[in-house]
Amino acid sequence: MKFPPLSHGILLRRYKRFLADIQLPNGEQITLHCPNTGAMTGCANPGDTVWFSTSHNPKRKYAHTWELTQTQAGDFICVNTLRANQLVQEALENQWISELADYQHILPEQKYGSENSRIDFLLKSDLLPDCFVEVKSTTLLTENGVGMFPDAKTERGQKHLRS
């Protein structure tokens, strides 16, 4: 997946769930939109490198969006949860996941189950059973460098499992 051109800075603080302040290499401080509302434990420590995209849309309140974090230990974390689904869709369409390459139909955002849940992708084939694909970004990084999901209790996640 090709990202839009990214710039970087050093994380100073994340606050109000959707905002983060960083310092650019030239010393300027800017505020970014953080598209991830999770706790991001271990993924948003002051001093980490933040990679961000810039929008030229004058209607946006914050022109910059936090895309990736590079921790001080060197781990890369995709903070923008929309990117994970885009990456998986690209992989499915190009048949880069060999176990799923025989599915001819890729249907994003499909409703299913008795609780009307929504799955990220429903894969269909004339020769194979339907395949439900749920994409998750791991935004909990443990002290020993293991990424985990979820980073907090989630009713929505429990609903997915029941459906």
Residue frames relative to the residue before (quaternion, step in Angstrom):
aa qw qx qy qz dx dy dz
M 1.0000 0.0000 0.0000 0.0000 0.00 0.00 0.00
K 0.2636 -0.7508 0.5862 0.1521 3.51 -0.95 0.88
F 0.3075 -0.7340 0.5816 0.1686 3.52 -0.83 1.04
P 0.5467 -0.5218 0.4938 0.4301 3.55 -1.24 0.23
P 0.6680 -0.4650 0.3397 0.4713 3.62 -1.13 0.26
L 0.1670 -0.8038 0.5679 0.0598 3.56 -0.85 1.02
S 0.2058 -0.7231 0.6451 0.1368 3.52 -1.23 0.64
H 0.2410 -0.7911 0.5443 0.1409 3.58 -1.20 0.24
G 0.0110 0.7627 -0.6467 0.0045 3.49 -1.37 0.36
I 0.5203 -0.6177 0.4884 0.3305 3.54 -1.33 0.01
L 0.4616 -0.6982 0.4809 0.2612 3.55 -0.85 1.05
L 0.2139 -0.7597 0.6043 0.1090 3.53 -0.92 1.00
R 0.7607 -0.2398 0.1758 0.5769 3.58 0.92 -0.94
R 0.2279 -0.7102 0.6455 0.1642 3.51 -1.33 0.48
Y 0.0796 0.8081 -0.5754 0.0982 3.58 -0.89 0.89
K 0.8191 0.2268 -0.1945 0.4897 3.56 -1.33 0.39
R 0.5870 -0.6318 0.3269 0.3865 3.60 1.16 0.71
F 0.8062 0.3100 -0.1444 0.4828 3.62 0.89 -0.87
L 0.7349 0.4152 -0.2233 0.4875 3.61 1.20 -0.14
A 0.0018 -0.7712 0.6366 0.0039 3.53 -1.24 0.58
D 0.2547 -0.7342 0.6091 0.1582 3.52 -1.14 0.73
I 0.0249 -0.7879 0.6153 -0.0037 3.54 -0.99 0.90
Q 0.3295 -0.6984 0.5919 0.2309 3.51 -1.35 0.31
L 0.3684 -0.7350 0.5360 0.1920 3.54 -0.80 1.10
P 0.6770 -0.4976 0.3434 0.4197 3.61 -1.20 0.35
N 0.6817 0.4791 -0.2939 0.4684 3.62 1.13 -0.57
G 0.6205 -0.5757 0.3243 0.4224 3.59 1.32 0.10
E 0.5284 0.6315 -0.4101 0.3922 3.60 1.24 -0.30
Q 0.2544 -0.7466 0.5942 0.1573 3.57 -1.11 0.74
I 0.0171 -0.7916 0.6105 -0.0172 3.56 -0.98 0.92
T 0.3761 -0.6918 0.5687 0.2377 3.54 -1.33 0.37
L 0.1923 -0.7811 0.5899 0.0701 3.55 -0.96 1.00
H 0.4348 -0.6049 0.5850 0.3208 3.52 -1.35 0.34
C 0.1834 -0.7597 0.6149 0.1050 3.58 -0.95 0.93
P 0.2623 -0.8155 0.4955 0.1436 3.62 -0.37 1.19
N 0.6419 0.5015 -0.3222 0.4823 3.60 1.26 -0.04
T 0.2355 -0.8133 0.5211 0.1075 3.58 -0.57 1.17
G 0.4879 0.6909 -0.4193 0.3297 3.59 1.26 -0.10
A 0.6982 -0.4646 0.3439 0.4223 3.54 -1.33 0.11
M 0.1520 -0.8342 0.5106 0.1422 3.60 1.15 -0.68
T 0.1245 0.8261 -0.5346 0.1274 3.58 1.04 0.81
G 0.8253 0.1540 -0.1590 0.5194 3.56 -0.74 1.11
C 0.6915 0.4748 -0.2639 0.4763 3.59 1.28 -0.12
A 0.7650 0.2853 -0.1483 0.5580 3.58 1.26 -0.07
N 0.2474 0.7886 -0.5218 0.2115 3.55 0.79 1.03
P 0.5445 -0.5956 0.4636 0.3659 3.59 -0.96 0.77
G 0.7270 0.3719 -0.3082 0.4880 3.55 -0.89 1.01
D 0.5449 0.5912 -0.4048 0.4356 3.59 1.24 -0.30
T 0.4570 -0.6462 0.5300 0.3044 3.56 -1.24 0.46
V 0.1669 -0.7732 0.6087 0.0620 3.56 -0.90 1.01
W 0.1703 -0.7509 0.6320 0.0878 3.57 -0.94 0.99
F 0.0039 -0.8301 0.5543 -0.0597 3.57 -0.75 1.04
S 0.3572 -0.6915 0.5862 0.2250 3.52 -1.32 0.53
T 0.2779 -0.7494 0.5798 0.1583 3.54 -1.27 0.43
S 0.2101 -0.7581 0.6084 0.1052 3.54 -0.94 0.99
H 0.2925 -0.7555 0.5613 0.1688 3.54 -1.07 0.74
N 0.3795 0.7156 -0.4826 0.3331 3.56 1.28 0.45
P 0.3493 -0.7778 0.4792 0.2082 3.64 -0.43 1.13
K 0.6107 0.5728 -0.3505 0.4195 3.62 1.21 -0.30
R 0.5693 0.5970 -0.3883 0.4108 3.59 1.23 -0.29
K 0.4637 -0.6730 0.5008 0.2850 3.56 -1.00 0.82
Y 0.7704 0.1547 -0.0809 0.6132 3.58 1.05 -0.82
A 0.3656 -0.7792 0.4737 0.1868 3.56 -0.56 1.16
H 0.7439 0.4045 -0.2061 0.4904 3.58 1.14 -0.58
T 0.1493 -0.7828 0.6008 0.0620 3.57 -1.08 0.83
W 0.4293 -0.6893 0.5338 0.2358 3.54 -0.90 1.02
E 0.1433 -0.8161 0.5585 0.0402 3.58 -0.63 1.14
L 0.8192 0.0111 0.0725 0.5688 3.58 0.73 -1.11
T 0.1987 -0.7135 0.6493 0.1726 3.50 -1.34 0.37
Q 0.1149 -0.7130 0.6806 0.1233 3.52 -1.19 0.63
T 0.3339 -0.7635 0.5171 0.1957 3.55 -0.47 1.22
Q 0.6546 -0.5134 0.3810 0.4034 3.53 -1.28 0.28
A 0.6326 0.5027 -0.3247 0.4916 3.59 1.28 -0.33
G 0.5993 -0.6065 0.3415 0.3953 3.60 1.30 -0.08
D 0.4880 0.6579 -0.4402 0.3677 3.61 1.26 0.03
F 0.2625 -0.7398 0.5974 0.1642 3.58 -1.09 0.79
I 0.0563 -0.7882 0.6127 -0.0119 3.55 -0.96 0.95
C 0.3302 -0.7279 0.5669 0.1994 3.57 -0.89 0.97
V 0.2218 -0.8109 0.5345 0.0865 3.57 -0.33 1.28
N 0.6729 0.4786 -0.2950 0.4807 3.59 1.01 -0.77
T 0.3384 -0.7952 0.4704 0.1786 3.56 -0.22 1.31
L 0.5849 0.5771 -0.3806 0.4242 3.63 1.12 -0.47
R 0.6102 0.5811 -0.3518 0.4077 3.60 1.06 -0.66
A 0.6061 0.5735 -0.3665 0.4115 3.60 1.00 -0.73
N 0.6817 0.4701 -0.2930 0.4779 3.61 0.87 -0.89
Q 0.6272 0.5267 -0.3392 0.4628 3.59 1.03 -0.73
L 0.6442 0.5237 -0.3112 0.4625 3.57 1.00 -0.84
V 0.6809 0.4726 -0.2900 0.4786 3.59 0.89 -0.93
Q 0.6313 0.5219 -0.3479 0.4561 3.62 0.93 -0.76
E 0.6455 0.5096 -0.3196 0.4707 3.58 0.94 -0.84
A 0.6582 0.5059 -0.3076 0.4650 3.58 0.97 -0.84
L 0.6536 0.5032 -0.3147 0.4697 3.61 0.97 -0.80
E 0.6783 0.5032 -0.2936 0.4477 3.59 0.87 -0.95
N 0.7367 0.3883 -0.2193 0.5083 3.59 1.08 -0.67
Q 0.4082 -0.7477 0.4331 0.2945 3.58 1.36 0.16
W 0.2808 0.7826 -0.5033 0.2352 3.57 0.99 0.88
I 0.6544 0.4198 -0.3084 0.5481 3.60 1.27 -0.21
S 0.3539 -0.8033 0.4316 0.2078 3.55 -0.01 1.33
E 0.6487 0.5360 -0.3264 0.4306 3.62 0.99 -0.76
L 0.7527 0.3586 -0.1951 0.5165 3.60 1.19 -0.45
A 0.4252 0.7608 -0.4195 0.2539 3.57 1.31 -0.04
D 0.6713 0.5221 -0.3088 0.4258 3.63 1.11 -0.49
Y 0.5305 0.5961 -0.4257 0.4267 3.59 1.24 0.10
Q 0.3131 -0.7885 0.5076 0.1500 3.56 -0.74 1.11
H 0.7765 0.3082 -0.1481 0.5293 3.59 1.10 -0.63
I 0.0993 -0.7783 0.6199 0.0077 3.55 -0.79 1.13
L 0.0292 -0.8158 0.5760 -0.0433 3.56 -0.42 1.26
P 0.2225 -0.8034 0.5369 0.1293 3.62 -0.37 1.18
E 0.8646 0.1619 -0.0968 0.4657 3.55 -1.33 0.47
Q 0.2691 0.7834 -0.5106 0.2304 3.57 0.68 1.11
K 0.3798 -0.7049 0.5522 0.2323 3.56 -1.04 0.83
Y 0.0615 0.7886 -0.6079 0.0698 3.55 -1.15 0.72
G 0.7808 0.4095 -0.2542 0.3975 3.55 -1.37 0.16
S 0.6756 -0.5296 0.3628 0.3626 3.51 -1.38 0.34
E 0.7046 0.4288 -0.2678 0.4979 3.61 1.19 -0.43
N 0.4543 -0.7212 0.4230 0.3075 3.56 1.32 0.32
S 0.1811 0.7914 -0.5517 0.1909 3.55 0.95 0.97
R 0.2940 -0.7277 0.5872 0.1981 3.54 -1.29 0.25
I 0.2083 -0.7669 0.5994 0.0962 3.55 -0.88 1.02
D 0.5864 -0.6100 0.3955 0.3572 3.58 -1.05 0.70
F 0.8001 -0.0463 0.0535 0.5957 3.59 0.93 -0.89
L 0.1360 -0.7211 0.6719 0.1009 3.52 -1.16 0.77
L 0.1605 -0.7844 0.5954 0.0663 3.55 -0.74 1.11
K 0.0834 -0.8059 0.5860 0.0082 3.57 -0.92 0.95
S 0.0203 0.7647 -0.6430 0.0373 3.49 -1.24 0.69
D 0.5330 -0.6172 0.4682 0.3402 3.58 -1.17 0.55
L 0.7624 0.3961 -0.1851 0.4771 3.58 1.12 -0.63
L 0.7443 0.3638 -0.1943 0.5254 3.60 1.24 -0.29
P 0.5507 -0.5796 0.4577 0.3890 3.59 -1.17 0.41
D 0.6335 -0.5135 0.4018 0.4166 3.57 -1.20 0.47
C 0.1730 -0.7746 0.6033 0.0779 3.53 -1.12 0.74
F 0.2123 -0.7727 0.5909 0.0929 3.55 -0.75 1.12
V 0.0718 -0.7992 0.5968 0.0041 3.58 -0.77 1.06
E 0.0585 -0.7724 0.6325 -0.0028 3.55 -0.75 1.14
V 0.2173 -0.7923 0.5639 0.0845 3.58 -0.75 1.10
K 0.0213 -0.7979 0.6022 -0.0128 3.56 -0.90 0.93
S 0.2986 -0.7012 0.6164 0.1979 3.53 -1.16 0.71
T 0.2925 -0.7469 0.5668 0.1880 3.56 -0.83 0.92
T 0.0350 0.8233 -0.5615 0.0755 3.54 -0.38 1.25
L 0.5595 0.4718 -0.4448 0.5163 3.54 1.08 0.84
L 0.0497 -0.7948 0.6048 -0.0092 3.56 -0.55 1.16
T 0.3124 -0.7673 0.5309 0.1784 3.56 -0.57 1.16
E 0.6988 -0.4819 0.3303 0.4128 3.55 -1.30 0.29
N 0.7193 0.4110 -0.2580 0.4972 3.61 1.11 -0.56
G 0.6407 -0.6044 0.3019 0.3648 3.58 1.22 0.54
V 0.4926 0.6409 -0.4427 0.3882 3.60 1.20 0.40
G 0.3127 -0.7403 0.5675 0.1789 3.57 -0.88 0.98
M 0.0380 -0.8132 0.5805 -0.0173 3.58 -0.90 0.92
F 0.0966 -0.7609 0.6383 0.0651 3.53 -1.33 0.43
P 0.5851 -0.2364 -0.7753 0.0264 1.58 -1.91 1.61
D 0.5178 -0.6352 0.4671 0.3320 3.57 -1.28 0.15
A 0.7665 0.1037 -0.0950 0.6267 3.58 1.35 0.07
K 0.6582 -0.4738 0.3769 0.4474 3.60 -1.26 0.22
T 0.0304 -0.8129 0.5814 -0.0164 3.56 -1.02 0.82
E 0.3724 -0.7233 0.5440 0.2054 3.56 -0.69 1.13
R 0.6312 0.5466 -0.3360 0.4358 3.58 0.99 -0.83
G 0.6482 0.5188 -0.3158 0.4594 3.58 0.99 -0.82
Q 0.6413 0.5087 -0.3219 0.4757 3.58 1.02 -0.76
K 0.6139 0.5486 -0.3375 0.4562 3.59 1.06 -0.76
H 0.6188 0.5437 -0.3425 0.4518 3.61 0.98 -0.82
L 0.6901 0.4894 -0.2864 0.4497 3.57 0.89 -0.91
R 0.6483 0.5171 -0.3216 0.4571 3.60 1.05 -0.68
S 0.6634 0.5171 -0.3146 0.4400 3.60 0.98 -0.82
